[in-house]
């Protein structure tokens, strides 16, 4: 069965793995998911991830990050959904928890954080946020 929202599925799998205190979680791979995970790794929300080949689309194995058995991220939420896309202009780029978190935005210059989007002066589709 085809998934209607693979990004939301990845975020949900990560949230569920954190609630179960699992060290790793596997999700089907895509270029967009890989870029989102690169951002999460850069900002320290996950430990690492790797692409495993399976003669199909591949699998992303995500190593979750914990500090003293507590997950690093408190909330991971999908904003723009297939049924209702959410776009932000340059002036409306969100500030997550007063700068404590990051928003992931898909722009014409690629997928980037809210801070990078403000710096480059672009808006786009507001994919998700994490803090």
ROPAVO-274713 format. One line per 2 residues: number of its first residue (from 1); for each residue x, y, z of N, C-alpha, C. Coordinates in pm, 1 decimal, always signed. Each point is the difference from the previous one (the first is absolute). Example, Ala and Ser with C-alpha at 12.3 -4.5 7.8 and 13.67 -1.06 7.14 Angstrom:
<rs>
1) +1319.0,-569.0,+780.0,-89.0,+119.0,+0.0,+90.0,+120.0,+0.0; -35.0,+105.0,-72.0,+82.0,+119.0,+6.0,-77.0,+109.0,+73.0
</rs>
This chain:
<rs>
1) +83.9,-118.5,+0.0,-83.9,+118.5,+0.0,+88.3,+124.7,+0.0; -30.6,+94.7,-84.0,+78.2,+122.7,-10.8,-29.9,+91.7,+118.7
3) +104.8,+64.6,+47.6,-16.4,+94.1,+109.9,-39.6,+135.2,-56.5; -89.1,+69.4,+68.8,-39.8,+131.7,-47.5,+95.8,+108.3,+49.7
5) +68.7,-23.6,+111.6,+93.4,+99.3,+53.1,+123.2,-68.8,+60.1; +101.4,-27.9,-82.0,+118.2,-70.6,+49.7,+82.5,+78.7,+102.1
7) -2.5,+133.5,-7.1,+74.9,+80.9,+97.5,-64.2,-14.0,+137.9; -132.1,+9.2,+6.1,-70.7,-17.3,+127.1,+24.4,-139.5,+55.6
9) +5.8,-99.9,-87.7,+27.9,-137.4,+42.9,+137.8,-8.7,+65.3; +101.1,+64.3,-60.3,+134.9,-1.5,+57.2,+1.8,+66.8,+137.8
11) -63.8,+116.1,+11.4,-2.4,+71.5,+127.9,-73.6,-80.8,+106.7; -110.1,-65.9,-38.7,-75.3,-82.3,+93.5,+82.5,-119.5,+46.4
13) +71.2,-63.5,-92.0,+85.9,-112.7,+38.2,+108.6,+45.1,+97.8; +53.9,+120.1,-21.9,+102.2,+52.2,+92.0,-59.9,+27.6,+137.3
15) -118.6,+62.3,+4.7,-66.4,+26.8,+128.8,-31.3,-129.8,+73.7; -52.5,-99.2,-73.4,-34.1,-128.3,+62.8,+124.3,-70.5,+52.5
17) +109.5,+4.5,-74.6,+124.3,-63.4,+44.0,+53.6,+66.7,+126.5; -13.4,+131.7,+7.7,+45.5,+72.9,+119.2,-85.0,-37.6,+120.9
19) -132.2,-12.1,-20.1,-87.7,-38.6,+112.1,+31.9,-141.1,+47.9; +41.7,-87.5,-92.6,+36.4,-137.2,+36.2,+147.0,-11.4,+40.2
21) +71.5,+114.3,-2.4,+142.6,+7.8,+36.0,+86.8,-92.4,-85.8; -33.0,-8.2,-129.2,+78.4,-80.1,-93.1,+120.6,+80.2,-48.7
23) +114.0,-64.8,-19.7,+118.7,+72.6,-45.4,-1.9,+33.3,-149.1; -65.1,-84.5,-80.8,-4.2,+24.1,-144.1,-141.1,-19.5,-53.6
25) -25.0,+61.4,-116.7,-127.4,-16.9,-69.1,+28.5,-0.2,-149.7; -70.5,-86.0,-74.2,+16.5,-9.6,-144.8,-121.4,+59.7,-69.8
27) +27.4,+77.7,-105.6,-106.6,+58.2,-81.8,+36.5,-16.5,-147.1; -100.2,-10.9,-87.7,+30.3,-4.5,-143.2,+69.7,+129.2,-43.3
29) +95.6,-10.8,-91.1,+82.7,+113.9,-38.2,-63.1,+86.3,-109.1; +35.5,+127.7,+1.6,-28.0,+92.8,-109.1,+99.7,+115.5,+14.5
31) +17.1,+76.7,-106.5,+94.3,+112.0,+3.7,-44.2,+105.6,+101.4; -129.4,+24.5,+6.6,-51.8,+101.6,+91.8,+21.1,-42.3,+145.9
33) -28.3,-125.9,+30.7,+20.7,-50.3,+136.5,+147.8,+7.5,+36.2; +85.7,-34.7,-94.3,+144.8,+3.9,+24.4,+44.5,+142.1,+34.1
35) -49.9,+99.3,-73.2,+37.3,+139.2,+27.1,-52.6,+45.2,+136.1; -122.2,-39.5,+34.9,-55.9,+35.8,+131.1,+85.9,-61.2,+110.6
37) +40.8,-125.7,-17.6,+85.0,-65.7,+100.1,+137.7,+64.5,+7.7; +52.9,+48.8,-112.6,+127.8,+72.8,+3.0,-12.4,+124.1,+87.5
39) -112.5,+70.1,-10.9,-23.4,+119.0,+82.5,-11.0,-39.7,+147.1; -76.5,-106.3,+29.2,-13.5,-45.9,+138.6,+135.7,-37.8,+58.7
41) +84.7,-64.1,-78.7,+133.3,-39.8,+47.4,+87.1,+122.8,+22.7; -4.8,+94.6,-92.9,+79.8,+122.6,+10.8,-32.6,+76.3,+128.2
43) -126.5,+1.9,+38.9,-42.5,+72.0,+119.7,-2.8,-87.6,+125.1; +43.0,-126.1,-10.5,+14.9,-85.6,+116.8,-126.3,-67.5,+49.2
45) -105.3,-7.7,-81.4,-123.5,-65.5,+43.4,+4.2,-151.2,-17.9; +87.2,-48.2,-89.6,+23.1,-143.8,-13.7,+149.8,-23.8,+2.9
47) +39.1,-121.7,+34.7,+141.4,-35.3,+6.6,+58.1,-13.5,-140.5; -66.8,-80.0,-84.6,+50.3,-26.5,-134.6,-109.0,-70.9,-80.0
49) +24.4,-18.0,-129.7,-86.9,-81.2,-84.1,+84.2,-56.5,-113.0; -46.8,-111.7,-55.6,+69.7,-59.9,-113.7,-101.5,-56.5,-97.3
51) +40.6,-4.7,-127.7,-84.9,-53.7,-104.6,+37.5,-144.9,-23.6; -97.2,-90.1,+18.6,+21.3,-142.4,-23.8,-66.4,-37.1,-131.5
53) +73.7,-65.1,-88.3,-54.4,-41.6,-128.9,-82.5,-127.2,+18.1; -115.6,-5.8,-66.4,-85.0,-119.6,+7.7,-57.3,-37.8,-136.3
55) +67.2,+42.4,-106.8,-42.3,-25.0,-138.5,-135.9,+60.2,-32.2; -44.6,+95.1,+79.4,-123.2,+75.3,-24.5,+36.1,+147.4,+14.7
57) -69.7,+71.1,+86.1,+29.5,+141.4,+19.7,+105.9,+23.0,+107.4; +29.4,-100.5,+79.2,+97.1,+13.4,+108.4,-69.3,+24.2,+132.9
59) +77.1,-12.9,+105.8,-50.4,+20.0,+136.1,+93.8,+95.5,+71.2; -57.0,+97.5,+68.9,+78.8,+90.0,+82.9,-4.7,-52.1,+142.8
61) +116.4,-34.8,+54.5,+9.5,-45.7,+138.4,+43.3,+119.4,+84.5; -89.8,+43.9,+86.3,+22.9,+119.5,+81.8,+41.5,-42.3,+139.7
63) +113.3,+53.2,+46.4,+44.9,-22.3,+137.0,-45.6,+119.6,+82.5; -92.5,-24.0,+91.0,-56.2,+107.9,+81.0,+97.5,+42.8,+108.2
65) -13.9,+123.8,+44.4,+92.6,+54.7,+99.3,-72.4,+18.4,+133.4; +63.9,-49.0,+104.3,-51.8,+13.8,+135.9,+107.7,+60.3,+88.3
67) -40.5,+79.8,+98.1,+91.8,+52.1,+101.6,-56.5,-43.8,+133.7; +75.9,-81.6,+72.3,-42.9,-57.4,+127.6,-137.7,-65.4,-13.2
69) -14.7,-82.4,-101.8,-120.6,-77.8,-29.5,-122.2,+84.4,-34.1; +18.9,+129.5,-25.7,-109.0,+87.6,-44.1,+25.7,+38.6,-145.2
71) -102.9,-3.6,-84.0,+20.8,+37.0,-140.1,+39.6,+146.7,-13.2; +78.9,+30.7,-101.9,+46.2,+136.4,-20.8,-114.7,+90.6,-43.7
73) -89.2,-49.9,-86.4,-111.4,+85.1,-42.5,-123.1,-26.3,+84.8; -71.7,+107.8,+31.3,-121.6,-8.2,+80.2,-122.5,-16.2,-90.5
75) +1.0,+70.3,-113.6,-114.3,-5.2,-90.8,+48.7,-0.1,-144.0; -66.4,-78.6,-81.2,+32.3,-15.6,-141.5,-133.9,+1.6,-72.2
77) -29.0,+107.2,-75.5,-135.0,+14.4,-54.6,+1.8,+35.7,-148.1; -86.8,-67.1,-74.7,-20.0,+26.2,-142.7,-98.1,+116.1,-12.0
79) +31.8,+99.4,-83.1,-87.8,+115.6,-16.5,-74.2,-6.5,-133.9; +72.1,+2.3,-110.0,-61.6,-5.5,-132.3,-34.4,-144.6,-32.6
81) -124.7,-23.4,-34.6,-46.8,-136.0,-27.8,-50.4,-6.7,-143.0; -8.1,-119.4,-59.2,-47.9,-9.4,-138.2,-138.2,+60.7,-20.7
83) -88.2,-10.5,+97.0,-134.2,+55.8,-12.3,-5.8,+149.7,+20.8; +99.7,+54.7,+68.6,+3.0,+143.5,+27.4,+143.9,+46.6,+11.8
85) +50.8,+52.3,-108.1,+137.7,+49.6,-3.3,+8.1,+132.8,+73.7; +110.5,+18.4,+74.4,+23.1,+124.7,+73.2,+125.5,+66.6,-56.8
87) -16.3,+120.8,-49.7,+112.6,+74.0,-55.8,+25.7,+123.1,+85.1; +126.3,+39.6,+6.0,+37.5,+120.4,+74.2,+80.9,+89.9,-91.6
89) -25.6,+129.9,+10.3,+79.7,+96.7,-75.2,+123.3,+34.2,+83.6; +88.3,+77.3,-57.4,+122.2,+39.5,+71.2,-33.2,+67.3,+132.8
91) -102.2,+85.3,-0.1,-37.0,+73.3,+121.7,-66.2,-88.4,+104.9; -56.4,-114.2,-42.9,-72.7,-88.1,+91.0,+77.1,-125.5,+39.5
93) +129.9,-6.0,-31.6,+79.0,-119.1,+35.7,-5.2,-15.6,+151.9; -43.8,-117.3,+49.3,-23.6,-17.4,+143.4,+127.6,-4.2,+83.5
95) -15.7,+39.7,+125.3,+106.0,-8.7,+99.7,-49.9,-102.4,+102.8; +58.6,-119.8,+2.9,-49.8,-109.3,+82.7,+50.9,+13.6,+143.2
97) -93.1,+8.3,+92.6,+30.5,+9.3,+144.2,+107.8,+104.7,+28.5; -19.7,+117.1,-58.7,+91.1,+114.3,+18.9,+145.0,-35.0,-30.3
99) +19.6,-76.7,-105.7,+134.4,-34.0,-44.5,+56.3,-127.8,+58.7; -75.7,-67.5,+87.5,+49.0,-123.3,+62.0,-14.4,-120.6,-92.9
101) -89.2,+8.9,-97.8,-21.4,-109.8,-94.6,+25.5,+46.8,-141.6; -23.5,-90.3,-94.6,+16.9,+35.6,-140.0,-124.1,-40.9,-79.2
103) -27.7,+77.1,-104.1,-105.2,-33.8,-95.6,+69.6,-43.2,-127.8; -55.8,-99.5,-67.6,+54.5,-46.4,-127.7,-90.9,+53.5,-109.5
105) +60.9,+72.9,-95.6,-75.3,+65.2,-106.1,+55.3,-43.0,-134.8; -90.2,-37.1,-91.3,+38.9,-35.4,-136.2,-10.5,+125.6,-85.5
107) +112.9,+51.6,-45.8,+3.5,+123.7,-77.2,+43.2,-29.0,-143.2; +2.8,+104.6,-80.5,+47.2,-14.2,-137.6,+150.7,-25.3,-3.8
109) +67.9,+26.2,+110.6,+145.0,-23.2,+9.6,+32.3,-128.3,+75.5; -101.2,-84.0,+23.5,+20.7,-127.1,+68.9,-67.3,-2.9,+135.3
111) +14.4,-112.8,+68.3,-58.7,-16.1,+132.5,+99.2,+53.9,+102.4; -47.9,+89.1,+86.0,+87.6,+65.3,+98.0,-77.3,+34.2,+126.2
113) +72.5,+46.7,+100.1,-63.1,+40.2,+125.9,-56.7,+140.7,-13.0; -80.4,+38.4,+98.8,-55.8,+134.5,+2.1,+109.9,+105.6,+7.7
115) +107.2,-29.0,+72.4,+110.5,+95.7,+14.4,+71.5,+21.9,-132.4; +24.0,-108.3,-74.6,+64.2,+11.4,-130.9,-91.0,+71.1,-99.5
117) -131.4,-27.4,+7.0,-95.7,+64.4,-90.7,-2.8,+151.2,+22.8; +3.0,+41.8,+125.5,+2.7,+143.7,+30.1,+129.0,+62.9,-51.9
119) +111.3,-70.1,+19.3,+129.9,+50.0,-44.2,+3.9,+15.2,-152.5; -59.3,-96.8,-72.9,+1.6,+4.0,-146.3,-115.9,+81.4,-57.9
121) -92.8,+40.2,+84.6,-110.4,+83.7,-44.0,-104.4,-71.8,-84.6; -34.5,-122.9,+40.6,-100.1,-76.9,-74.6,-104.4,-57.2,+94.7
123) -116.2,-29.7,-55.4,-106.2,-70.0,+70.9,-24.8,-131.0,-71.9; -104.4,-72.6,+40.0,-29.9,-125.1,-66.8,-100.5,-82.0,+77.3
125) -1.5,-129.9,-24.9,-93.5,-89.0,+67.5,+53.9,-36.5,+138.5; -80.4,+23.8,+101.9,+36.5,-24.8,+140.0,-24.1,-148.8,+28.6
127) +104.4,-81.6,-5.8,-13.2,-145.0,+9.2,-27.1,-47.3,+143.0; +90.9,+33.0,+92.5,-14.4,-46.7,+138.0,+84.2,+85.1,+93.0
129) -15.1,-24.6,+130.2,+90.0,+62.9,+95.7,+39.2,-100.3,+107.4; +110.3,+29.2,+66.5,+51.2,-84.2,+107.4,+61.8,+88.7,+106.5
131) -18.9,-38.1,+126.0,+70.9,+66.7,+110.8,+15.1,-96.9,+113.7
</rs>
